[in-house]
Amino acid sequence: MTEFIIKAFVKNSENTKDSAVRRSVGTLSGVIGIVCNLLLCSIKITAGVLAKSMSIIGDGLNNLSDMGSSLITMLGFKLSGKPADKDHPFGHGRLEYMSAFIVSVLILIVGFELLINSVKSLVSGEKQPFYGTYAIVSLVISLAIKFFLFFFNRKCGKLISSDALRATAQDSINDCFTTLAILVSVVITRVFSVSFNLDAIMATAVAFYILWAGFSSAKDTVSNLLGKPPEKELIKEIESTVMSFSEFLGIHDLIVHDYGPGRVFASIHVEVPQNVDIVECHEKIDLCEKVVFEKTGVQLVIHMDPIDTDNEQVNKAKEQMLKIIKSIDPRFTLHDFRMTPKSGERTNLIFDVVLPADFTGSTTALHEAINKKAKETDETFSTVITFDRDYTG
């Protein structure tokens, strides 16, 4: 059903890399969310007022916030699709992340409000409300609609790789659990004689669940805004595509910049033999950049690093240094290795060492340790090291 709706309202829905398709899918999700949540809000608040149930009213208010979330998500897709301009040369794609964060904040506000009211009901000793048939029917309808919204938004989120729609789908399934919990309490109070206010207890539990969902969603969205590492699959795809060119001997310093869905830029260094034809190599680099973009949608910039591959002395020294740094930490790698002998007394070994992102030690102490081990290998060795960070996570 989800695929039928998408194909019916979105032209060329298969072309998910098209920004117009992304906006259409996001707008469709927003419109459906607004209509469904407005209906649920009306039904639940009416049922809650009639039954004097704090948990059902709270669930209805949650649907009201969901309606606002759908509106914000829809606006986020529209604004994020604006073309790049003078003030924003990389476009407005991160507005989609901002809309997802606002949705998370709204979820947290609803959770706090419901928690406060539930605790007040428990402290004041309010009586357990009586649930009529209307309340039960409203909850069952709510479950069916929210399950539909979960599957629909999850499908749309996967289709266009949208964190905003994934957050909306997560919110929908959270609503299913909370509504189900309230429905269970309704059935219990209808079947058994309960001496305490089970409704207020369930409302408190629902509030904590909503708060947890809002915090988790906000955490994921903030990670995107701050700059989280790229997906492992994307890294593998870029690296394997670049290394499929026989002219390239090695790669390092891959950095990926995410400016929002469909606006991903990257740079990488490729190692080539120092005696290679520069013009031919440049043509291969241009071709490689185009192939990577066609496969991944990432706009890649390649920097060429010429290396000496025919000097046995250089290759031997490089292997010795690689063994040394791996003995300190197996995650360390090196590149841009050069060797410049200074008379017979000193041989400068110049190279870069890539440190993992979570490395917290002193680079000065690390340099001293590497240099000491290098001199144990050959007393003329003197290391000149530049330390890089691994930005791929």
N, C-alpha and C positions, 0 to 999 in steps of 0.2 A: 504493500500500500504506500509506503514511504517513497519508493522509487517512482511509483505512478504519479504521486502528487508532484514530485520534483520535476519529472519530465513534462507534466502537464503545464506547469507554470514557469519553468526556466528553459529558455531556448539554449540549445547546444550545451546541455547540462553535463555532457561527458568531458567538455573542455574546461577542466577545473583550474587550469593555469591562467585562464582568461580572467582579468580583474572584474569584468562586467558580469561574468557567471558567478564569481564569488559574492559580489554585491547582491545579485538576484537571489541566490540561495540564502544569504544572511537576512535579506528583507522578507523573504517568504517565511523563514523560521520566526522572525519577529512578529509578523502579522498573525500567524497561527497561534503563537504564544499569547499575544494580547487577547485575542478572541476567547481562547480556551480558559485562560486564567481569570478574565472578567466574568465569565459564566460561573466558574467554580467559586470565585469570591462571593458572588451574589447568593449562590445556593448555600454555602457553608455559613456565612454570617447570619443569614435568615434562620437556618437550622440551629445555630448556636444561641441566638437570641431567644428563640422559642423554647429551647431546652435549658437555657441559662447555663450553658456549658462553656467554660473558659477555654478548654482545649480545642473545641470545634471553632470557636470564634478566633482563637490564635491561629489555627490552621487556615482559616479564611483570610486573615490578615497576611499570612505568608503568601497566599495566592495573589493578594493585591500587590505585594512587593515583587512577585514574579512577573506580574503584568508590567510593572515599571522596569524590571530588568530586561524584559523582551523589547520594550521601547528603546532602552539605552543601547542594547545590542544592535538593534536595527539602525539606529543613528550612527553607532560606531562603524558599522560596515559602510554606510553611505559616506561618512567623512574620511575613513581610511582609504577609500577608493579614489580620492581626489588626486589628480596628477601632481608630480613634483613641481615646485616653483622656486623662485629665487631664494626665499627664506628657508625652504625645506627641500634641498636638492635630492634627498633620498626618498621623497614622498611622505605620505602621512599614514603609513601602514601600522605604526605602533599605536595609533588611536584605537585599533581593535583590541590591543592588550589593555589599554586604559578602560575601555568599556567593560571588559571582563573583570577588571579590578573593582569598578564601581558596582557591578552586580554582586561581587563578593562582599563589599561593604554593606550593601542593602540587606543581604542575607544575615550579616552579623547584627545589624540594627534590629531586625525582626526577632532574632534569637534573644537578644538582651531584653527587649520589650516583653516578650512572652515569658521569659524567666522571672522578671520582676513581678508581673501580674500573677504568675503561678505561685510564687513564694508568698505573696500577700494573701492569696486565697487559703494557703495552708496555715499561715500564722493566724489569720482571723477566724479560722475554724468554720469556713463556709460549708454548707451541707452539699452532699453529693447530688448533682442534678439528675432529673429523670429524663431519659431519652425516649422520644416517640419514634414511630416508624419512619417519619420524615427524616430524622437525623441519620438513621441507619442507611436509608436509600441514598441520601446525599453523599455519604462517605463512600459507598460502593461506586457511585457514579464518578466520584473524584478519583478513586483508584484507577478506574478504567481510562479516564482521560489523561491522567498523569503518566500512566504506563505508555500510552500512545506518544505523549510528548517526549518521554525519555528515549524511546526507540527512534523517533523522528529526528530529534536534535543530535543524537549520537551518530546516526547515519549521515546527517548533513555535516557534522563536525569532522568525521572521517573523510568525507568526500572532498572537502576543501581545506582540510588540515587547519581547523580553526579552534584555538583555545577558548574563545568566547562561547562558541556553541558547545564545546565539551563541558565548559562550566555550567551552561544552561541545562545540558543533559544530566549532569551530576546533581544539580539542584532538583530536577524533576524526580529522579529516583530517590533522593532524600525525602521528598514530599510523599512518595509512595510508602516509605517506611514509617514516616510519622503518622500518616493517615491510617495505615494499617494498625499501628499501635493504639490509636484512639478508637478504632473500630473494635479491637479486641476488648478494650476497657468497657465499651458500650455493651457488648455482648455479655461480659461478666456481670455488669451491674443489672442487666435485664434478667439474667438467669439466677444469680445468687443475691442474697441480702448482704450488702457491703456496709460496714459500720463507719468506715473512714472515707475521706474525699479522694477516691481513686482518680477522678477526673483531673484534679489539681496535680496529683503525683505524675500522671501521664503527661500532662502539659509541661511539667518541669523536665521530664525526661526528653520530651520533644524539643524543648528549648536548648538543652545541652547538645542534642544531636545537630540542630540547626547551627549552633555556634561552631561546633567542630567542622561541619561542612563549609561554613563561610571562611573559617581560618585556613583550611586546606586549600580552598580555591584561591584565596588571596595570596597565599604563599607561592603557589605555582605561577600566578600571574606576575607577581613582583619579580620572580626569578627571570622571567622573559624580559621585563623592563630593565633589570640590572645587567643582564647579559649572561645567560646560562650557557654551558657548553653545547655545541651542536649535537644533533642526534648521531649515534654511532653509525647508523646505516648511511647517513649522508657523508660522513667522513670516509667510510669504506668505499662508497661510490666514487667520490672525487679522487681518492688516492689510486684506486684500481684503474680508473679511466686515464689518469695522467701517466701511470706506469705502464699502460698498454702501448705507449710509444717507445719503440726500441731505442730511440736516440737518447732517452732520458735514463740516467744511471741510478738516480736516487732522488728522494724528496725530503723536505723538512720545512719547518716554520709555516705550517698551515694555520691560517687565522680566518675565522668566519665571523662576519658581522651581520646580525639579523636586524633589519629595520622594519620588520613586520612581514606577514605572509606575502610571498611573491616578491619580496625585496631583500634578497640575501646576496651579500657580496663576500668575496673571499680572495685571499692572496696566498701564494705558495712559492717556495723556492725549489727549482729543479737543478740537479747536478748533471752537467754534460762534460764530455772530454774537452780539455783546453785547446786541442788542435782541431776542433770541429769547425765546419764552414758556418760563419755567423749568420749569413743570409738564409741558408737552408734551415738552420736551427730556429731562426726567428719565424720562418714560415710554419714550422712544426708547432711552435708555441701558439701562434695565432689559431691554427687548426685545433689544437688541444683545447684552447679556451672556448671555442665554438662548440665542440663536442660536449664538454662539461655542461655548458648552458643548455644544450638540447636535451641532455639526460636528466639534469637536476634542477634547471631553472636558476642556478647560481651563476652570477657574473664573476668569473674568475680572472685574476691578474697574476701572471706567472713571471717570476724573476729568475734569470738564468745565472747559475753559479758554475764557472769553469773549474774543473779539477784535473790534477795530474794523475793519470791512470797508468802510465808506462814506467814510472820510476819505482823500482823495486824497493829502494831504501825508504822512500816516502810511504809506500804501502805497508812495509813492515813496521815502521814507527807508528802508523795509524792503528794497526791491529794491536800493537802493544798498549797504546793509550786507551783504546776501546776496552781492552781486557781490564785495565786498571780502574776505569770509572765503573765498569760493571761489577767489579769486586766490592766497590763502595755501596752501590745501589743498582740492582739489575734494571731499574726503570730508566736510568740515565742513558742518553744517546749523545753522539757527537757528529758534527758535520763541519764543512768548510775547513778541512785540515790542510795545513801548509807547513813546510819545513824550510827554514832558512839558516844554514850553517854559518857561524861566525868564527872564521879561522879554525883552529883545531881545539879550541878551548870551550866553545859554547855552541849549542845547536838549539835555536828557537823553534819550538813546536807551537804553532798558532792554530787554534781551533775553537769552536763553540760547543758548549755542553748544554743540552736541553734538560731542564729540571721539571719534575712533575708539578702540577698546580698546587699540591698540598705540601710542597717542600717548605719547611720553616727554619731550616738551619742557617748558619752563617756561610755566605759564599766565600768570604775571606778565608775561613777555616777550611772549607772544602778545597779551595784553590791550593792552600798550603799542603793539604793531605795528598792531592793529586801530584803536585810538584815533587813532594818527597818520594813518592812511589816511582815517579818518572826517573829521578836521579838514581834510585836503586837499580833501575833497568840499565841506564847509561848515565854516567856522572856528568856528561856534557849536556844532557837534556835540560832545557829551561822552558817552562810552559807559559804561554800567553793565552789566557782563556777569557772568552766572553760567555757569560751565563744567560741563557734564554729560558723562557717559560713555555710549557706545553699548554696551549690555549684550547685544546680539543677535549679536555676533561679526562 
